[in-house]
Amino acid sequence: MIVEEHNKAFATASHKCRLAEEKLINKSKETAQNAVNYLSRAPSIELQTLKVKDRIASLVDARKVLQKYSLINAVQEKRSQIKEQVHIFKQALLPLINYGLPSFWNHEDELISEPEYKELMIKARSDHSKFNDMVKGLKGITVISKMRQDFELPLLFREIKAKLPVFTECPLIELDVLMKELSNVAVPRDEEWKEVFRVGSRVFVKPPGASSMS
């Protein structure tokens, strides 16, 4: 079950980040940050010159864009952390794969579900090539070697199982929360962004010691 959950979470995270990035086309992080820096300290009379209708609304719109970018990064980082845990799990199982068992990962480097892996095991059992190789060189040492492998595999599996990292649902829950937050942040419409862009595209240098309000 944990395999299906990880695969689903990875796919969903990639999809949501891609959708969010599409909504941010032509709404750069730099422009939004520049707008926040300027609108948070510019004199009202200067804003009138720039024909800024609503300082607060423009600040909120700029911050939404910054928040969207921040959440995209947070989702990607959490996804990478979980993938690293899966990588450690994968490395722990390598001895079994090197022993001759089917790989636990598909060609897209995604964990295979239990039903799919059972099918691979059935196909592997139906492969008589190893048996044919044994018959071709039917010697006592060959037969003993094959029999020893049948006993070694369960022992190897138990040894690896005892050292496998423990997966919990916490990282997946955290990823789900971040994805929900990402979906909930509405990017300003193009008409709303025009005012943010008009201000944010100006060259604005923060005075020494000034802090960002993003």
N, C-alpha and C positions, 0 to 999 in steps of 0.2 A: 504493500500500500504506500509506503514512504517513497518508493521509486516514482509511482504515478504522480504523487503530490509534488515532488521536486521537478519533474518534467513539465507539469502543468504550470507551476510557479515561474519557471524560467521562460517559458513561451509567453505567458501573460505579461511578465515584466518587460520583455523585449517589445511586445506589441504596444503596451501603454506608453513606453518611452518614445517609440516611433511616432505614435499619434500626437504626443505632446510636442515633439520636435517639429512636426508638420505645422502645428498651430503657431509655433514661434518663428516661422519663416518671416523674414523682414522685420522681426522684433528682436533686435540684438540685446544681449545682456549689458554691453557697454553703454548703449543709448539709454536703457532703463536706469542703470546706476548713475549715469551723468544727470539724468532728469531728477532723480531723488536728491542727489547732492545739491543741485541748483534750487529746486523748488522748496527745499527744507530751510533755506536761509536767504533767498532773494527778497529784496524789499518789494512791497506791494506795488509801488509806483513803477518799478521795473517790469513786473509781471503785466501791468496794464499796457506798457509799451509793446510787450510781446503778444498782447491780446490773449493772455491766458485767462480763460473764463472762470475756471474753478481750480484753485491750487490744490485743495484737498483731494478732489476727484482724480486729478492727474497724478498726484502722489500715490494714491491707492492703486491706480492702473499700472504705474511703473513698478510698484512693489509686487503686484501680482505676477508680472513677468519675471522679476528676480526670484520670487518664490517658486515659480514653475521650473526655472532652471535649477534651483537648489534641490528641489524634490527629484528631478530627473537624475541628478548626480547621486542623491541618496539612494534611490532605487537601484541604480547601476552598481554602486558600491556594495549594497547589501546582497545583491545578486552575485557579485564576484566573491564575497565572503562565503556564501553558501556553496558556490561552485568549488571553492578551495577545499571546503570540508568534503565534498564529493570526490575531489581529486585524491585526498588523503585516503579515503575509503577505497578508491580505485587502485592506488599503489599497494594497499594491503592485500588486495585480491590477486595481484599479478602472479604470485607463485602458482595459484590454481590454473590460471590461463596458460602459463608457461608449461604446466604439467600436461596440458592437452584438452582442458575443458573449453567449451565455446566461450567467447568473450561476453562479458556482461554489458558491453556498450555497442551501440549500433554505429553505422558509418558516419553519423552526425555527432558522434561522441556523447550521445544521450544514454542514460541508463535504460536497459531493457526491462520491461515489465515481467512479472513472474509467468503469466501465460505464454508470452513470446519466448521466454527462455526455456520453458518446458518443451516447446515445439523444436527448438534448436537441439535440446538434449535427445529428443526422439530421433531426429535426423542423424545426430552423431552416432547413436546406437545402431542405426540402420546402415551406417557406413562400414562395410566389411573389409576395407582396404587394410586395416591393421591386422585383422585376422588372416587375410591372404598373405601379408608379409611374414607372419609368424609361420604359416604353413610352408612357405617357400624355403625358410631356413629352419625347419623343424629339428631343433637340437635340444637337449636337456636344459642347457643354460638359457636358451631363449624362452622356453616354457616357464622355467622358474622365474625369470625376469618379469614376464608378463603377470604371473600370479602375484609376485611381490608388489607390483604396482597397484593391483586391486586392493591390497591391504594398506598400502601407504597412503592412498588418496583420502580415505576417511580420517586417518590420523592427521594428515596435513590440513584437512578442512577444519577439524576440531581445534587445532593449534591456531589457525588464522582467525577463526570465529572468536576465540577468547581475547584476541588483540584488536578486534575491529572497533573503530570509534563509535561512540553512542550518539545516535541522531535524536534530537528533540524537535518538537514543533515550534519552539520559541523563535528561531530565525525565520521560519516561514510565516509565522504570525506577524512578526515585525515587518517583513516584506509586504504582506497583504495590507497592513496599516499604511505604509508609505505609498503603495499604489492607490489606495483609496484617497489619501490626501492629494496625490497628484491629479487624480480625476476630478476632485472637488474644486480645485483652483481654476477659476474661469479666466481665460486670457482676454484682455480688452479687445473689443471689436476694432476693425480698421479705422472707423471714424473716431473712436475714442483714442486710438493710438496716435493719430495725427498730431494732437496737441502735445502728447508726451514726446513724440519725435521732434517736433518743432523746438521744444526746449532742450531735449537730450542731445540733439545733434550739434548744439552750440559747444564751443570750446570753453570748458569750465574747469578751472584749477582750484582745488580745495585749498583754503588757507592753511598754513602750518598748524598742526594740532587739532584740526577739525576732524570729527569722526563721522563715519557713514551712518545713515539711518536705514540701511537696507536690512 
